[in-house]
Amino acid sequence: MIKSLESLREMGYIYGIIGGVGPEDFYQKTVGAKVIDGSEISVYENLIRNNDTK
């Protein structure tokens, strides 16, 4: 993960987004990650088909 974030920086990115975070504290302590308010709902939520509602 750290190498991935370092590579993003080397390519000129200012930040990276870590999706589907489980233990937020881990990322906050390890790489100084910050939670994006309102990001609890996935942008893909409406694109995933529920097998029960075919």
mmCIF file as Biopython writes it, N, C-alpha, C and O atoms, coordinates in Angstrom:
data_model
#
loop_
_atom_site.group_PDB
_atom_site.id
_atom_site.type_symbol
_atom_site.label_atom_id
_atom_site.label_alt_id
_atom_site.label_comp_id
_atom_site.label_asym_id
_atom_site.label_entity_id
_atom_site.label_seq_id
_atom_site.pdbx_PDB_ins_code
_atom_site.Cartn_x
_atom_site.Cartn_y
_atom_site.Cartn_z
_atom_site.occupancy
_atom_site.B_iso_or_equiv
_atom_site.auth_seq_id
_atom_site.auth_asym_id
_atom_site.pdbx_PDB_model_num
ATOM 1   N N  . MET A ? 1  ? 0.818   -1.169  0.000   1.0 0.0 1  A 1 
ATOM 2   C CA . MET A ? 1  ? 0.000   0.000   0.000   1.0 0.0 1  A 1 
ATOM 3   C C  . MET A ? 1  ? 0.876   1.250   0.000   1.0 0.0 1  A 1 
ATOM 4   O O  . MET A ? 1  ? 0.629   2.190   -0.757  1.0 0.0 1  A 1 
ATOM 5   N N  . ILE A ? 2  ? 1.878   1.255   0.837   1.0 0.0 2  A 1 
ATOM 6   C CA . ILE A ? 2  ? 2.733   2.441   0.911   1.0 0.0 2  A 1 
ATOM 7   C C  . ILE A ? 2  ? 3.444   2.655   -0.416  1.0 0.0 2  A 1 
ATOM 8   O O  . ILE A ? 2  ? 3.535   3.791   -0.881  1.0 0.0 2  A 1 
ATOM 9   N N  . LYS A ? 3  ? 3.947   1.605   -1.034  1.0 0.0 3  A 1 
ATOM 10  C CA . LYS A ? 3  ? 4.606   1.727   -2.336  1.0 0.0 3  A 1 
ATOM 11  C C  . LYS A ? 3  ? 3.630   2.255   -3.381  1.0 0.0 3  A 1 
ATOM 12  O O  . LYS A ? 3  ? 4.001   3.075   -4.220  1.0 0.0 3  A 1 
ATOM 13  N N  . SER A ? 4  ? 2.390   1.787   -3.332  1.0 0.0 4  A 1 
ATOM 14  C CA . SER A ? 4  ? 1.376   2.265   -4.278  1.0 0.0 4  A 1 
ATOM 15  C C  . SER A ? 4  ? 1.146   3.758   -4.113  1.0 0.0 4  A 1 
ATOM 16  O O  . SER A ? 4  ? 1.076   4.491   -5.099  1.0 0.0 4  A 1 
ATOM 17  N N  . LEU A ? 5  ? 1.029   4.210   -2.872  1.0 0.0 5  A 1 
ATOM 18  C CA . LEU A ? 5  ? 0.811   5.633   -2.618  1.0 0.0 5  A 1 
ATOM 19  C C  . LEU A ? 5  ? 2.044   6.453   -3.000  1.0 0.0 5  A 1 
ATOM 20  O O  . LEU A ? 5  ? 1.913   7.562   -3.517  1.0 0.0 5  A 1 
ATOM 21  N N  . GLU A ? 6  ? 3.242   5.912   -2.748  1.0 0.0 6  A 1 
ATOM 22  C CA . GLU A ? 6  ? 4.458   6.604   -3.165  1.0 0.0 6  A 1 
ATOM 23  C C  . GLU A ? 6  ? 4.521   6.726   -4.687  1.0 0.0 6  A 1 
ATOM 24  O O  . GLU A ? 6  ? 4.934   7.758   -5.213  1.0 0.0 6  A 1 
ATOM 25  N N  . SER A ? 7  ? 4.113   5.676   -5.387  1.0 0.0 7  A 1 
ATOM 26  C CA . SER A ? 7  ? 4.106   5.701   -6.850  1.0 0.0 7  A 1 
ATOM 27  C C  . SER A ? 7  ? 3.133   6.747   -7.376  1.0 0.0 7  A 1 
ATOM 28  O O  . SER A ? 7  ? 3.428   7.439   -8.351  1.0 0.0 7  A 1 
ATOM 29  N N  . LEU A ? 8  ? 1.979   6.863   -6.736  1.0 0.0 8  A 1 
ATOM 30  C CA . LEU A ? 8  ? 1.026   7.902   -7.133  1.0 0.0 8  A 1 
ATOM 31  C C  . LEU A ? 8  ? 1.656   9.289   -6.990  1.0 0.0 8  A 1 
ATOM 32  O O  . LEU A ? 8  ? 1.505   10.141  -7.865  1.0 0.0 8  A 1 
ATOM 33  N N  . ARG A ? 9  ? 2.361   9.504   -5.883  1.0 0.0 9  A 1 
ATOM 34  C CA . ARG A ? 9  ? 3.025   10.790  -5.658  1.0 0.0 9  A 1 
ATOM 35  C C  . ARG A ? 9  ? 4.070   11.046  -6.742  1.0 0.0 9  A 1 
ATOM 36  O O  . ARG A ? 9  ? 4.162   12.155  -7.268  1.0 0.0 9  A 1 
ATOM 37  N N  . GLU A ? 10 ? 4.861   10.018  -7.078  1.0 0.0 10 A 1 
ATOM 38  C CA . GLU A ? 10 ? 5.883   10.155  -8.108  1.0 0.0 10 A 1 
ATOM 39  C C  . GLU A ? 10 ? 5.278   10.512  -9.465  1.0 0.0 10 A 1 
ATOM 40  O O  . GLU A ? 10 ? 5.910   11.195  -10.271 1.0 0.0 10 A 1 
ATOM 41  N N  . MET A ? 11 ? 4.049   10.047  -9.715  1.0 0.0 11 A 1 
ATOM 42  C CA . MET A ? 11 ? 3.362   10.362  -10.975 1.0 0.0 11 A 1 
ATOM 43  C C  . MET A ? 11 ? 2.702   11.737  -10.942 1.0 0.0 11 A 1 
ATOM 44  O O  . MET A ? 11 ? 2.150   12.184  -11.947 1.0 0.0 11 A 1 
ATOM 45  N N  . GLY A ? 12 ? 2.755   12.411  -9.787  1.0 0.0 12 A 1 
ATOM 46  C CA . GLY A ? 12 ? 2.216   13.757  -9.707  1.0 0.0 12 A 1 
ATOM 47  C C  . GLY A ? 12 ? 0.851   13.887  -9.066  1.0 0.0 12 A 1 
ATOM 48  O O  . GLY A ? 12 ? 0.289   14.981  -9.003  1.0 0.0 12 A 1 
ATOM 49  N N  . TYR A ? 13 ? 0.316   12.777  -8.593  1.0 0.0 13 A 1 
ATOM 50  C CA . TYR A ? 13 ? -0.978  12.855  -7.924  1.0 0.0 13 A 1 
ATOM 51  C C  . TYR A ? 13 ? -0.813  13.503  -6.557  1.0 0.0 13 A 1 
ATOM 52  O O  . TYR A ? 13 ? 0.195   13.308  -5.878  1.0 0.0 13 A 1 
ATOM 53  N N  . ILE A ? 14 ? -1.815  14.271  -6.167  1.0 0.0 14 A 1 
ATOM 54  C CA . ILE A ? 14 ? -1.789  14.946  -4.875  1.0 0.0 14 A 1 
ATOM 55  C C  . ILE A ? 14 ? -2.373  14.041  -3.788  1.0 0.0 14 A 1 
ATOM 56  O O  . ILE A ? 14 ? -1.969  14.120  -2.628  1.0 0.0 14 A 1 
ATOM 57  N N  . TYR A ? 15 ? -3.315  13.189  -4.163  1.0 0.0 15 A 1 
ATOM 58  C CA . TYR A ? 15 ? -3.910  12.267  -3.192  1.0 0.0 15 A 1 
ATOM 59  C C  . TYR A ? 15 ? -4.380  11.010  -3.910  1.0 0.0 15 A 1 
ATOM 60  O O  . TYR A ? 15 ? -4.510  10.991  -5.134  1.0 0.0 15 A 1 
ATOM 61  N N  . GLY A ? 16 ? -4.629  9.974   -3.142  1.0 0.0 16 A 1 
ATOM 62  C CA . GLY A ? 16 ? -5.199  8.735   -3.651  1.0 0.0 16 A 1 
ATOM 63  C C  . GLY A ? 16 ? -6.400  8.379   -2.804  1.0 0.0 16 A 1 
ATOM 64  O O  . GLY A ? 16 ? -6.485  8.760   -1.637  1.0 0.0 16 A 1 
ATOM 65  N N  . ILE A ? 17 ? -7.314  7.659   -3.387  1.0 0.0 17 A 1 
ATOM 66  C CA . ILE A ? 17 ? -8.509  7.244   -2.654  1.0 0.0 17 A 1 
ATOM 67  C C  . ILE A ? 17 ? -8.421  5.745   -2.408  1.0 0.0 17 A 1 
ATOM 68  O O  . ILE A ? 17 ? -8.211  4.964   -3.336  1.0 0.0 17 A 1 
ATOM 69  N N  . ILE A ? 18 ? -8.581  5.355   -1.165  1.0 0.0 18 A 1 
ATOM 70  C CA . ILE A ? 18 ? -8.564  3.947   -0.780  1.0 0.0 18 A 1 
ATOM 71  C C  . ILE A ? 18 ? -10.015 3.539   -0.581  1.0 0.0 18 A 1 
ATOM 72  O O  . ILE A ? 18 ? -10.637 3.924   0.408   1.0 0.0 18 A 1 
ATOM 73  N N  . GLY A ? 19 ? -10.553 2.770   -1.503  1.0 0.0 19 A 1 
ATOM 74  C CA . GLY A ? 19 ? -11.962 2.389   -1.441  1.0 0.0 19 A 1 
ATOM 75  C C  . GLY A ? 19 ? -12.203 1.163   -0.584  1.0 0.0 19 A 1 
ATOM 76  O O  . GLY A ? 19 ? -11.315 0.330   -0.399  1.0 0.0 19 A 1 
ATOM 77  N N  . GLY A ? 20 ? -13.398 1.066   -0.073  1.0 0.0 20 A 1 
ATOM 78  C CA . GLY A ? 20 ? -13.798 -0.102  0.697   1.0 0.0 20 A 1 
ATOM 79  C C  . GLY A ? 20 ? -12.991 -0.303  1.968   1.0 0.0 20 A 1 
ATOM 80  O O  . GLY A ? 20 ? -12.661 -1.430  2.336   1.0 0.0 20 A 1 
ATOM 81  N N  . VAL A ? 21 ? -12.682 0.781   2.622   1.0 0.0 21 A 1 
ATOM 82  C CA . VAL A ? 21 ? -11.856 0.727   3.829   1.0 0.0 21 A 1 
ATOM 83  C C  . VAL A ? 21 ? -12.601 0.013   4.938   1.0 0.0 21 A 1 
ATOM 84  O O  . VAL A ? 21 ? -13.767 0.302   5.210   1.0 0.0 21 A 1 
ATOM 85  N N  . GLY A ? 22 ? -11.924 -0.912  5.568   1.0 0.0 22 A 1 
ATOM 86  C CA . GLY A ? 22 ? -12.486 -1.583  6.740   1.0 0.0 22 A 1 
ATOM 87  C C  . GLY A ? 22 ? -12.050 -0.854  7.997   1.0 0.0 22 A 1 
ATOM 88  O O  . GLY A ? 22 ? -12.812 -0.051  8.536   1.0 0.0 22 A 1 
ATOM 89  N N  . PRO A ? 23 ? -10.855 -1.114  8.471   1.0 0.0 23 A 1 
ATOM 90  C CA . PRO A ? 23 ? -10.381 -0.476  9.713   1.0 0.0 23 A 1 
ATOM 91  C C  . PRO A ? 23 ? -9.804  0.919   9.430   1.0 0.0 23 A 1 
ATOM 92  O O  . PRO A ? 23 ? -8.617  1.051   9.132   1.0 0.0 23 A 1 
ATOM 93  N N  . GLU A ? 24 ? -10.631 1.941   9.523   1.0 0.0 24 A 1 
ATOM 94  C CA . GLU A ? 24 ? -10.196 3.310   9.211   1.0 0.0 24 A 1 
ATOM 95  C C  . GLU A ? 24 ? -8.986  3.735   10.035  1.0 0.0 24 A 1 
ATOM 96  O O  . GLU A ? 24 ? -8.087  4.404   9.525   1.0 0.0 24 A 1 
ATOM 97  N N  . ASP A ? 25 ? -8.964  3.345   11.310  1.0 0.0 25 A 1 
ATOM 98  C CA . ASP A ? 25 ? -7.857  3.740   12.189  1.0 0.0 25 A 1 
ATOM 99  C C  . ASP A ? 25 ? -6.509  3.295   11.639  1.0 0.0 25 A 1 
ATOM 100 O O  . ASP A ? 25 ? -5.523  4.024   11.743  1.0 0.0 25 A 1 
ATOM 101 N N  . PHE A ? 26 ? -6.463  2.109   11.057  1.0 0.0 26 A 1 
ATOM 102 C CA . PHE A ? 26 ? -5.213  1.602   10.494  1.0 0.0 26 A 1 
ATOM 103 C C  . PHE A ? 26 ? -4.680  2.552   9.431   1.0 0.0 26 A 1 
ATOM 104 O O  . PHE A ? 26 ? -3.502  2.909   9.457   1.0 0.0 26 A 1 
ATOM 105 N N  . TYR A ? 27 ? -5.523  2.962   8.507   1.0 0.0 27 A 1 
ATOM 106 C CA . TYR A ? 27 ? -5.089  3.833   7.417   1.0 0.0 27 A 1 
ATOM 107 C C  . TYR A ? 27 ? -4.744  5.234   7.924   1.0 0.0 27 A 1 
ATOM 108 O O  . TYR A ? 27 ? -3.811  5.872   7.435   1.0 0.0 27 A 1 
ATOM 109 N N  . GLN A ? 28 ? -5.502  5.697   8.902   1.0 0.0 28 A 1 
ATOM 110 C CA . GLN A ? 28 ? -5.208  7.009   9.480   1.0 0.0 28 A 1 
ATOM 111 C C  . GLN A ? 28 ? -3.840  7.013   10.147  1.0 0.0 28 A 1 
ATOM 112 O O  . GLN A ? 28 ? -3.074  7.962   9.980   1.0 0.0 28 A 1 
ATOM 113 N N  . LYS A ? 29 ? -3.525  5.966   10.898  1.0 0.0 29 A 1 
ATOM 114 C CA . LYS A ? 29 ? -2.239  5.885   11.600  1.0 0.0 29 A 1 
ATOM 115 C C  . LYS A ? 29 ? -1.087  5.600   10.643  1.0 0.0 29 A 1 
ATOM 116 O O  . LYS A ? 29 ? -0.002  6.163   10.796  1.0 0.0 29 A 1 
ATOM 117 N N  . THR A ? 30 ? -1.311  4.734   9.661   1.0 0.0 30 A 1 
ATOM 118 C CA . THR A ? 30 ? -0.233  4.283   8.789   1.0 0.0 30 A 1 
ATOM 119 C C  . THR A ? 30 ? 0.170   5.319   7.747   1.0 0.0 30 A 1 
ATOM 120 O O  . THR A ? 30 ? 1.359   5.562   7.541   1.0 0.0 30 A 1 
ATOM 121 N N  . VAL A ? 31 ? -0.809  5.927   7.093   1.0 0.0 31 A 1 
ATOM 122 C CA . VAL A ? 31 ? -0.479  6.851   5.999   1.0 0.0 31 A 1 
ATOM 123 C C  . VAL A ? 31 ? -1.134  8.223   6.149   1.0 0.0 31 A 1 
ATOM 124 O O  . VAL A ? 31 ? -1.098  9.036   5.225   1.0 0.0 31 A 1 
ATOM 125 N N  . GLY A ? 32 ? -1.734  8.481   7.317   1.0 0.0 32 A 1 
ATOM 126 C CA . GLY A ? 32 ? -2.353  9.791   7.530   1.0 0.0 32 A 1 
ATOM 127 C C  . GLY A ? 32 ? -3.624  9.997   6.716   1.0 0.0 32 A 1 
ATOM 128 O O  . GLY A ? 32 ? -3.970  11.127  6.372   1.0 0.0 32 A 1 
ATOM 129 N N  . ALA A ? 33 ? -4.314  8.909   6.411   1.0 0.0 33 A 1 
ATOM 130 C CA . ALA A ? 33 ? -5.538  8.986   5.618   1.0 0.0 33 A 1 
ATOM 131 C C  . ALA A ? 33 ? -6.618  9.765   6.364   1.0 0.0 33 A 1 
ATOM 132 O O  . ALA A ? 33 ? -6.647  9.800   7.594   1.0 0.0 33 A 1 
ATOM 133 N N  . LYS A ? 34 ? -7.497  10.382  5.595   1.0 0.0 34 A 1 
ATOM 134 C CA . LYS A ? 34 ? -8.624  11.108  6.149   1.0 0.0 34 A 1 
ATOM 135 C C  . LYS A ? 34 ? -9.900  10.567  5.528   1.0 0.0 34 A 1 
ATOM 136 O O  . LYS A ? 34 ? -9.929  10.244  4.340   1.0 0.0 34 A 1 
ATOM 137 N N  . VAL A ? 35 ? -10.943 10.469  6.317   1.0 0.0 35 A 1 
ATOM 138 C CA . VAL A ? 35 ? -12.232 9.993   5.827   1.0 0.0 35 A 1 
ATOM 139 C C  . VAL A ? 35 ? -12.907 11.118  5.055   1.0 0.0 35 A 1 
ATOM 140 O O  . VAL A ? 35 ? -12.951 12.258  5.518   1.0 0.0 35 A 1 
ATOM 141 N N  . ILE A ? 36 ? -13.431 10.795  3.882   1.0 0.0 36 A 1 
ATOM 142 C CA . ILE A ? 36 ? -14.168 11.771  3.078   1.0 0.0 36 A 1 
ATOM 143 C C  . ILE A ? 36 ? -15.628 11.706  3.516   1.0 0.0 36 A 1 
ATOM 144 O O  . ILE A ? 36 ? -16.281 10.674  3.361   1.0 0.0 36 A 1 
ATOM 145 N N  . ASP A ? 37 ? -16.136 12.808  4.061   1.0 0.0 37 A 1 
ATOM 146 C CA . ASP A ? 37 ? -17.528 12.841  4.515   1.0 0.0 37 A 1 
ATOM 147 C C  . ASP A ? 37 ? -18.472 12.479  3.375   1.0 0.0 37 A 1 
ATOM 148 O O  . ASP A ? 37 ? -18.330 12.976  2.257   1.0 0.0 37 A 1 
ATOM 149 N N  . GLY A ? 38 ? -19.429 11.617  3.665   1.0 0.0 38 A 1 
ATOM 150 C CA . GLY A ? 38 ? -20.418 11.206  2.675   1.0 0.0 38 A 1 
ATOM 151 C C  . GLY A ? 38 ? -19.954 10.069  1.787   1.0 0.0 38 A 1 
ATOM 152 O O  . GLY A ? 38 ? -20.668 9.677   0.864   1.0 0.0 38 A 1 
ATOM 153 N N  . SER A ? 39 ? -18.764 9.527   2.050   1.0 0.0 39 A 1 
ATOM 154 C CA . SER A ? 39 ? -18.240 8.469   1.182   1.0 0.0 39 A 1 
ATOM 155 C C  . SER A ? 39 ? -18.691 7.074   1.605   1.0 0.0 39 A 1 
ATOM 156 O O  . SER A ? 39 ? -18.257 6.080   1.023   1.0 0.0 39 A 1 
ATOM 157 N N  . GLU A ? 40 ? -19.547 6.996   2.599   1.0 0.0 40 A 1 
ATOM 158 C CA . GLU A ? 40 ? -20.016 5.693   3.050   1.0 0.0 40 A 1 
ATOM 159 C C  . GLU A ? 40 ? -20.855 5.011   1.977   1.0 0.0 40 A 1 
ATOM 160 O O  . GLU A ? 40 ? -20.897 3.783   1.912   1.0 0.0 40 A 1 
ATOM 161 N N  . ILE A ? 41 ? -21.511 5.785   1.151   1.0 0.0 41 A 1 
ATOM 162 C CA . ILE A ? 41 ? -22.346 5.246   0.083   1.0 0.0 41 A 1 
ATOM 163 C C  . ILE A ? 41 ? -21.497 5.173   -1.180  1.0 0.0 41 A 1 
ATOM 164 O O  . ILE A ? 41 ? -20.925 6.175   -1.610  1.0 0.0 41 A 1 
ATOM 165 N N  . SER A ? 42 ? -21.418 4.004   -1.763  1.0 0.0 42 A 1 
ATOM 166 C CA . SER A ? 42 ? -20.591 3.789   -2.944  1.0 0.0 42 A 1 
ATOM 167 C C  . SER A ? 42 ? -21.210 4.443   -4.174  1.0 0.0 42 A 1 
ATOM 168 O O  . SER A ? 42 ? -22.431 4.473   -4.330  1.0 0.0 42 A 1 
ATOM 169 N N  . VAL A ? 43 ? -20.348 4.965   -5.047  1.0 0.0 43 A 1 
ATOM 170 C CA . VAL A ? 43 ? -20.846 5.513   -6.313  1.0 0.0 43 A 1 
ATOM 171 C C  . VAL A ? 43 ? -21.371 4.403   -7.207  1.0 0.0 43 A 1 
ATOM 172 O O  . VAL A ? 43 ? -22.095 4.667   -8.167  1.0 0.0 43 A 1 
ATOM 173 N N  . TYR A ? 44 ? -21.008 3.154   -6.897  1.0 0.0 44 A 1 
ATOM 174 C CA . TYR A ? 44 ? -21.447 2.004   -7.684  1.0 0.0 44 A 1 
ATOM 175 C C  . TYR A ? 44 ? -22.691 1.334   -7.116  1.0 0.0 44 A 1 
ATOM 176 O O  . TYR A ? 44 ? -23.176 0.349   -7.674  1.0 0.0 44 A 1 
ATOM 177 N N  . GLU A ? 45 ? -23.202 1.855   -6.024  1.0 0.0 45 A 1 
ATOM 178 C CA . GLU A ? 45 ? -24.306 1.215   -5.326  1.0 0.0 45 A 1 
ATOM 179 C C  . GLU A ? 45 ? -25.489 0.899   -6.236  1.0 0.0 45 A 1 
ATOM 180 O O  . GLU A ? 45 ? -26.063 -0.185  -6.139  1.0 0.0 45 A 1 
ATOM 181 N N  . ASN A ? 46 ? -25.859 1.815   -7.107  1.0 0.0 46 A 1 
ATOM 182 C CA . ASN A ? 46 ? -27.022 1.608   -7.967  1.0 0.0 46 A 1 
ATOM 183 C C  . ASN A ? 46 ? -26.694 0.784   -9.210  1.0 0.0 46 A 1 
ATOM 184 O O  . ASN A ? 46 ? -27.601 0.417   -9.957  1.0 0.0 46 A 1 
ATOM 185 N N  . LEU A ? 47 ? -25.415 0.486   -9.445  1.0 0.0 47 A 1 
ATOM 186 C CA . LEU A ? 47 ? -25.036 -0.296  -10.610 1.0 0.0 47 A 1 
ATOM 187 C C  . LEU A ? 47 ? -24.958 -1.780  -10.314 1.0 0.0 47 A 1 
ATOM 188 O O  . LEU A ? 47 ? -24.937 -2.598  -11.234 1.0 0.0 47 A 1 
ATOM 189 N N  . ILE A ? 48 ? -24.915 -2.129  -9.053  1.0 0.0 48 A 1 
ATOM 190 C CA . ILE A ? 48 ? -24.804 -3.542  -8.671  1.0 0.0 48 A 1 
ATOM 191 C C  . ILE A ? 48 ? -26.203 -4.128  -8.590  1.0 0.0 48 A 1 
ATOM 192 O O  . ILE A ? 48 ? -27.053 -3.638  -7.847  1.0 0.0 48 A 1 
ATOM 193 N N  . ARG A ? 49 ? -26.427 -5.159  -9.345  1.0 0.0 49 A 1 
ATOM 194 C CA . ARG A ? 49 ? -27.736 -5.787  -9.401  1.0 0.0 49 A 1 
ATOM 195 C C  . ARG A ? 49 ? -27.897 -6.774  -8.250  1.0 0.0 49 A 1 
ATOM 196 O O  . ARG A ? 49 ? -27.044 -7.637  -8.041  1.0 0.0 49 A 1 
ATOM 197 N N  . ASN A ? 50 ? -28.967 -6.647  -7.523  1.0 0.0 50 A 1 
ATOM 198 C CA . ASN A ? 50 ? -29.278 -7.572  -6.440  1.0 0.0 50 A 1 
ATOM 199 C C  . ASN A ? 50 ? -29.972 -8.781  -7.050  1.0 0.0 50 A 1 
ATOM 200 O O  . ASN A ? 50 ? -30.966 -8.627  -7.760  1.0 0.0 50 A 1 
ATOM 201 N N  . ASN A ? 51 ? -29.464 -9.985  -6.784  1.0 0.0 51 A 1 
ATOM 202 C CA . ASN A ? 51 ? -30.021 -11.203 -7.356  1.0 0.0 51 A 1 
ATOM 203 C C  . ASN A ? 51 ? -31.468 -11.437 -6.941  1.0 0.0 51 A 1 
ATOM 204 O O  . ASN A ? 51 ? -32.195 -12.163 -7.619  1.0 0.0 51 A 1 
ATOM 205 N N  . ASP A ? 52 ? -31.893 -10.833 -5.839  1.0 0.0 52 A 1 
ATOM 206 C CA . ASP A ? 52 ? -33.267 -11.016 -5.363  1.0 0.0 52 A 1 
ATOM 207 C C  . ASP A ? 52 ? -34.263 -10.168 -6.137  1.0 0.0 52 A 1 
ATOM 208 O O  . ASP A ? 52 ? -35.464 -10.430 -6.070  1.0 0.0 52 A 1 
ATOM 209 N N  . THR A ? 53 ? -33.806 -9.167  -6.865  1.0 0.0 53 A 1 
ATOM 210 C CA . THR A ? 53 ? -34.724 -8.256  -7.544  1.0 0.0 53 A 1 
ATOM 211 C C  . THR A ? 53 ? -34.560 -8.318  -9.051  1.0 0.0 53 A 1 
ATOM 212 O O  . THR A ? 53 ? -34.539 -7.274  -9.703  1.0 0.0 53 A 1 
ATOM 213 N N  . LYS A ? 54 ? -34.444 -9.488  -9.617  1.0 0.0 54 A 1 
ATOM 214 C CA . LYS A ? 54 ? -34.252 -9.639  -11.065 1.0 0.0 54 A 1 
ATOM 215 C C  . LYS A ? 54 ? -35.476 -9.241  -11.824 1.0 0.0 54 A 1 
ATOM 216 O O  . LYS A ? 54 ? -35.488 -9.306  -13.053 1.0 0.0 54 A 1 
#
